[in-house]
Amino acid sequence: MKRTLFAAVCKVLAAVVLLTSSSKTDEQFIWPVKGAEPGTGILSRPQQYIGTELNFSDLYISAEEGSEIVAPCDGIISRFGVIWFTAITKCMASTGHRTLNEGMAKVRESAKLQVNPKYVTGEVTIKTEDGRHININGICGDIEFKTGMKISKGDILGKVGYAFKEFDEPHISLSISTSDGKAGDPMTPFGLETTFVAPGKMIIPETLTPEQAQQDFSILMDAYQEIFPTLDEIVTQEQFDAFRSESMKMLEKETSYLDFYKLARRTTSAELIHDSHVSLLTRDPRMGEDRRALYSPNLMLGIIKDTLFVTMASIGCKDMVGRKVAFLDGVPAAEVIERTEKMLTGYDGENESFRDYLRLQAWNYIYDNEVTKPRTSTVRFDDGTEYVDVWMDSRKARYIPVLSTRLGYYKRMYAAMGKSWEYENLNDSTGLLSIHTFALNEVEVDAIADTIRAESGKPNMIIDVRFNDGGHIDPMNRLLSLFMDKPSADLESYQMVNSDSTFNSFRYSANYTVDMTPFADFVMKKGKEGYYQDSDTYYHSSDDDLKNSYKGRLYILTDETSVSAATYFPAYLVRNHRAVTVGRETKTGYHYMTAIKFVDIMLPNSKIQVRIPMVKDVFDDVVTPRTPSGRGLLPDHKVPLTYEELFTAENDPVLDKALELIAEGKYLGDNPFAV
């Protein structure tokens, strides 16, 4: 049987004309979930963001697992096969299978996937008489399709599966393309009020007048102040006002689009609001259409503490690796480091571990992010010698040391991309459970539970939550129930927002309207600013859980790649004096994160979009020396990030440290939360 595997950009976001109306075009479709009313279960619709990706033209529809999926209209089967998406607009596909289930099983067994195998799913495309294509992904089943097969409205296509990696519940995606292959409206054919916007080229101004630039900047700063719930915990009012005043003066003259973009980026950096959930959604205009066409130096630079040095070098310059740098393009190393520190983004509070990682890895920050055109830089070493570095096309660059899966750090990173979890018996007394995501389905959680019960006799269990970007609260809570050995401590968990009514900034929102009140059920608390709602989302131990849980010693591995639920899973066990943590500070803050709901602000003149979180989600408000304010979850036993771990080491120093503690019999000390 011939099978084709290809990688492709699966949706083209290009300029199109509106659909030509006809009697067939106007015919209303039936909802693809059998028996459900049109509009039921919509998870995402066009023009909404899923994570940091714009959902341009698809409907994502949830349904009970096993629900039947039906043809929305008459037509013929024009395509069917197996598909999995690594991003909204990028996918891999495999065709030539007898049934969807057969193809899914083969791909899951043989392919090197970049997504959880459950998101390897079936797709069916129906071609209508007027030439449109209705594409449905997330289908599983044993129906033997053939291209050209006639299909009638209401015919069973299969059952609901999983279409896209960002959604944990069973769901499908549905999109429509026009007869000329352009994106079409997926909502109007079902009689729904549409959010679809016919694609067209975004008109980006080359320059902004002083009035336009100052208006956009004021809108953004007002939105931060009105919406962002922890602004005063990151920046003082004086600092905020000073940044605003300085920037407004810069904008008193005509400003290029690029310069305004750089200013917008600065607001999301260490200069102002560096929260990990604040993000600049508009891509850097310097990248152009081909993001691969970048340039890189012969000498990659990194920072450890107050030292600027060569981390990697092209093969011809390999003897320069490790050399200390005194000046870069005539600028003293201390000033380069200070400039780089201001550019760091994506960290919460006073987090150090993620910043340490950026200092070592973000060579483009050190070179001021100017990596999209040829350039020459001059590096002067601490011994007075100089090297004139003529940059090269990054696609042709080859560096020493070579970063590959031979190194322990990247071997772990690659393993986490392909599997949701793994278990390994390290020896007769110790097991290693690696949880790569908390976006786990019930089958996966059941499998982990069965594994832990089977290994309940082991005296030591290591749980690795590195390279885990979080997921959902329910699977996290179920996994916590496997490990608690005593009644859980009471947590003062809550959520806080700045308003219980609408926000003025919604006038510029891409995902909210000015009449929306997303927090109408939040209330004021005497003596406190903001509006509050108690949170009961975190796990509470039950007698049955305590009877059947794992009772051995727990050692949890964390670092700068432990995010969201991968912070709160170990944090909960630490808070209950149930586990020892080994490694480094988690990326997400221990006491709270800003998440849950977000507003996407589109600035009217520049069209730049910035995502601002609206909710302060507090896990625990107890500050102790073990859990200091403003930090992530700190490890009980720290393994500092080193140059060797990122660039040369084949071992896993964090796991090695945990095994060393086990061998020495070291476990819990005094309970830091006893008082």
Disulfide bonds with the S-S distance in Angstrom:
Cys10-Cys91 1.58
